[in-house]
Amino acid sequence: MRISGQLIDSATGSHIWADRYDGKLEDVFELQDQITASVVGELWSNVRGAEIERANRKPTANLDAYDCYWRGCAQYWKFTRSGTDAAIAYFLQATDLDQNFADAYGRAAMVYGFRKQNFWMVDVAQESAEAIRLARRAVEFGQIDEMALSRGGLALAYIAGELEFGAECIKRGLAMNPNYAAGWTHSAWVHLFLGEHETSLAHVRQWARLDPRDPALVQGNLLSALAHMFLGHLEEAVSLAEQIVAMRPNFLPGWRTLAMCRALAGDAASASSATKKALELDPSLTVSAMVPLIFQLRRAVDVERWREGLVRAGFPP
């Protein structure tokens, strides 16, 4: 027998807590006692946390900060270099207006991660340090905010290399709200870095199921293409990378990934064409620059496959 319980905030409809209990029908009274004890403890803990969150959550109380936040999101979703410049400015303005606005810190840190992914950082050391500072603020102020925890955790994993701590932050965020769609892609990235590629693919699928209209779903295809590449599923990887560049022809990571996947699949001519397009978008791309700066890959075999793909695709050394 399985019994499920769920706690919903009736005012907002938001998920607060859920769990399930399995037991044998002949032990029904023991199962009843187990459920009662567990639910009482969980409700106290989670209702208390929800009330603290309700009291501390500021965006709707400071409408100027909230407005800056959404303006920043709109700029980020352009997925352009100038858009990231404007997005960071808006998110920082939001934190100036409300210094406890945890998710604005997390969003800003994420934008720096996107800049790193696209080689748009002007001063890598300075921007990375700023991203780490913002991510730590997101985690500090977002202990009961699944979005801030998740975004801060990803930034710390990707930019600071704190994979285990970043994964734990994201796990905590998803435990608060398993229906937080973007949290699953953040988790997928960290599992990719850790070399847990099947888990990464599963989390991308969960993200797409929960939010099929997310403006950032192109990142899901990128994640899946890379996971398949590391797993040796090159046909699937090439297909996904082709979808990326069809959706966003100026998205550099898409062309870079397509070039690597085609090269590893033995299609040298097509790989060369994708490499040429990537170099048109950024002529400074080299193997030596891309290997250490792109991902915090834990497994040596993944680092070597990444390097091999870049070399065989014909990127300059």
C-alpha positions in Angstrom: 0.0 0.0 0.0 1.2 3.5 -0.8 -0.1 6.7 0.8 0.9 10.1 -0.4 0.7 13.4 1.5 1.0 17.0 0.2 0.9 20.4 1.7 -0.1 23.4 -0.5 -0.2 27.1 0.4 -3.9 27.8 -0.2 -3.3 31.5 -0.7 -0.8 31.0 -3.6 -1.2 27.4 -4.6 2.6 26.9 -4.2 4.0 23.5 -3.1 5.4 23.4 0.4 5.9 19.7 1.2 5.1 16.2 -0.1 6.1 12.7 0.8 5.0 9.1 0.3 4.8 6.2 2.6 4.9 2.5 1.6 3.9 -0.4 3.8 2.2 -3.7 3.9 -1.6 -3.9 4.4 -1.3 -6.3 7.3 0.8 -3.8 9.2 -1.7 -1.0 8.6 -1.7 0.3 12.2 2.0 0.4 12.4 2.1 2.3 9.1 -0.6 4.7 10.5 1.6 5.5 13.5 4.6 6.0 11.3 2.8 8.4 9.0 1.3 10.3 11.9 4.7 10.9 13.5 6.3 11.8 10.3 3.6 14.2 9.1 3.4 16.0 12.5 7.2 16.6 12.4 7.2 17.6 8.7 4.2 20.0 9.0 5.8 21.9 11.9 9.1 22.2 10.2 7.7 23.2 6.8 4.8 25.4 8.0 7.3 27.3 10.1 9.7 27.6 7.2 6.9 28.8 4.9 5.8 31.4 7.4 9.3 32.7 7.7 9.6 32.8 3.9 6.4 34.7 3.6 7.6 37.3 6.1 11.1 37.6 4.6 10.2 37.5 0.9 10.6 41.1 -0.4 10.0 41.4 -4.1 6.3 42.2 -4.0 7.0 44.7 -1.1 9.6 46.6 -3.2 8.0 46.9 -6.6 10.9 48.9 -8.0 13.3 46.0 -7.2 10.8 43.5 -8.6 10.5 45.6 -11.8 14.3 45.6 -12.2 14.4 41.9 -11.7 12.0 41.2 -14.5 13.7 43.7 -16.8 16.9 41.8 -16.1 15.2 38.5 -17.0 14.0 40.0 -20.3 17.4 41.2 -21.2 19.0 37.8 -20.3 16.5 35.9 -22.4 17.8 37.8 -25.5 20.9 35.5 -25.1 23.2 38.2 -26.5 26.3 39.8 -25.1 24.7 43.2 -24.8 21.7 41.6 -23.2 23.9 40.1 -20.5 25.5 43.5 -19.8 22.0 45.0 -19.4 20.7 42.0 -17.4 23.5 42.2 -14.8 23.0 46.0 -14.4 19.3 45.4 -13.7 19.8 42.6 -11.3 22.4 44.6 -9.4 20.1 47.5 -9.3 17.4 45.2 -7.8 19.8 44.1 -5.0 20.7 47.8 -4.3 17.0 48.5 -3.8 16.5 45.3 -1.8 19.6 43.9 -0.3 17.9 40.7 0.8 16.6 39.9 -2.7 18.2 36.5 -2.8 17.1 35.4 -6.3 18.3 38.6 -7.9 21.8 37.7 -6.6 21.3 34.2 -8.0 20.2 35.5 -11.4 23.1 37.9 -11.7 25.5 35.0 -10.9 23.9 32.9 -13.5 24.3 35.6 -16.2 28.0 35.6 -15.4 28.0 31.9 -16.0 26.4 32.4 -19.4 29.0 35.0 -20.2 31.7 32.4 -19.4 30.0 29.8 -21.5 30.1 32.1 -24.5 33.6 33.6 -23.9 32.0 37.0 -23.3 33.9 37.8 -20.1 36.1 40.8 -20.6 38.2 40.3 -17.4 37.8 36.6 -16.6 39.3 36.8 -13.1 37.3 39.9 -12.0 34.0 38.7 -13.4 34.4 35.2 -12.0 35.1 36.7 -8.6 32.0 38.8 -8.8 29.9 35.9 -9.9 31.2 33.8 -6.9 30.4 36.8 -4.5 26.9 37.1 -5.9 26.3 33.3 -5.8 27.4 33.2 -2.1 24.9 36.0 -1.3 22.2 34.1 -3.1 22.8 31.0 -1.0 23.2 33.1 2.2 19.9 35.0 1.8 18.1 32.1 0.0 18.1 29.4 2.6 14.3 29.0 2.1 14.2 30.1 -1.5 14.5 27.2 -4.0 15.3 29.5 -6.9 18.1 31.4 -5.2 19.6 28.2 -3.7 19.5 26.4 -7.1 21.0 29.3 -9.1 23.6 30.1 -6.6 24.6 26.5 -6.4 25.0 26.2 -10.1 27.2 29.3 -10.3 29.4 28.0 -7.5 29.7 24.6 -9.2 30.4 26.1 -12.6 32.6 29.1 -11.8 34.1 28.2 -8.4 34.4 24.5 -9.1 32.5 23.7 -5.8 30.7 20.8 -7.4 29.6 18.9 -4.2 28.4 22.1 -2.5 26.7 23.3 -5.6 24.9 20.0 -6.0 23.8 20.1 -2.4 22.4 23.6 -2.7 20.4 22.5 -5.8 19.2 19.3 -4.1 18.0 21.3 -1.1 16.1 23.7 -3.4 14.4 20.8 -5.3 13.5 19.2 -2.0 11.6 22.4 -1.1 9.9 22.4 -4.5 10.2 19.3 -6.8 8.1 21.2 -9.4 10.6 24.0 -9.8 11.4 23.3 -13.4 14.6 25.3 -13.9 16.1 23.6 -10.8 16.2 20.4 -12.7 18.4 21.9 -15.5 20.7 23.4 -12.8 21.0 19.9 -11.4 21.5 18.4 -14.8 24.5 20.7 -15.4 26.2 19.8 -12.1 25.6 16.1 -12.8 27.2 16.6 -16.2 30.3 18.1 -14.5 30.4 15.2 -12.1 30.3 12.7 -15.0 26.9 11.3 -14.1 25.5 11.7 -17.6 22.5 9.4 -17.4 21.3 11.4 -14.4 21.9 14.6 -16.3 19.8 13.4 -19.2 17.0 12.4 -16.8 16.9 15.8 -15.2 16.8 17.6 -18.5 13.7 15.5 -19.4 12.1 16.4 -16.1 12.8 20.1 -16.8 11.2 19.9 -20.3 8.2 18.0 -18.9 7.6 20.6 -16.2 8.2 23.7 -18.3 8.1 23.0 -22.1 8.0 26.7 -22.9 11.0 27.9 -20.9 12.9 30.4 -23.0 16.2 28.7 -22.0 15.3 25.2 -23.2 18.0 25.5 -25.8 20.3 24.9 -22.9 18.5 21.6 -22.4 19.4 20.5 -25.9 23.0 21.6 -25.3 23.1 19.6 -22.0 21.7 16.5 -23.7 24.0 16.8 -26.7 27.1 17.0 -24.4 25.8 14.1 -22.2 25.3 11.9 -25.3 28.7 13.0 -26.6 30.4 11.9 -23.3 28.4 8.6 -23.3 29.5 7.9 -26.9 26.0 8.3 -28.4 27.2 10.4 -31.2 24.3 10.1 -33.6 22.0 11.5 -30.9 24.5 14.2 -30.0 24.8 15.4 -33.6 21.0 15.5 -34.0 20.5 17.6 -30.8 23.4 20.0 -31.7 21.8 20.5 -35.2 18.5 21.5 -33.5 20.4 24.0 -31.3 22.0 25.9 -34.2 18.7 25.8 -36.2 16.9 27.4 -33.2 19.7 29.9 -32.4 22.1 30.4 -35.3 24.3 32.8 -33.3 24.6 30.6 -30.2 28.3 29.9 -30.1 28.2 26.8 -27.8 25.8 25.2 -30.3 28.2 25.4 -33.2 31.1 24.4 -31.0 29.3 21.3 -29.8 28.1 20.5 -33.3 31.7 20.7 -34.6 33.0 18.4 -31.8 30.2 15.8 -32.2 30.5 15.6 -36.0 34.2 15.3 -35.7 34.0 12.5 -33.1 31.4 10.8 -35.3 33.9 10.8 -38.2 32.2 13.4 -40.4 35.3 15.7 -40.9 33.8 17.8 -43.7 30.6 18.7 -41.8 32.6 19.3 -38.6 34.9 21.7 -40.4 31.9 23.7 -41.6 30.6 24.0 -38.0 34.0 25.0 -36.7 34.2 27.7 -39.4 30.9 29.1 -38.2 32.0 29.0 -34.5 35.2 30.9 -35.4 33.2 33.5 -37.4 31.3 34.2 -34.2 34.5 34.3 -32.1 37.8 34.2 -34.0 39.8 34.0 -30.7 38.6 30.4 -30.0 41.5 28.0 -29.4 41.7 24.5 -27.9 44.1 25.7 -25.1 41.6 28.4 -24.1 38.4 26.3 -24.3 39.6 23.2 -22.4 40.1 24.8 -19.0 37.5 27.6 -19.2 34.4 25.9 -20.4 33.4 23.2 -17.9 34.4 22.0 -14.5 34.6 18.4 -15.7 35.4 16.0 -12.8 36.3 12.9 -14.8 39.6 12.8 -16.8 38.0 10.7 -19.5 35.4 13.5 -20.1 38.1 16.2 -20.2 40.0 14.1 -22.8 36.9 13.5 -24.9 36.2 17.3 -24.8 39.8 18.0 -25.9 39.8 15.3 -28.6 36.6 16.7 -30.0 38.0 20.2 -30.3 41.2 19.0 -31.9 39.5 16.7 -34.4 37.1 19.5 -35.3 40.0 21.6 -36.4 40.0 24.5 -33.8 43.3 26.3 -33.6 45.6 24.9 -30.9 
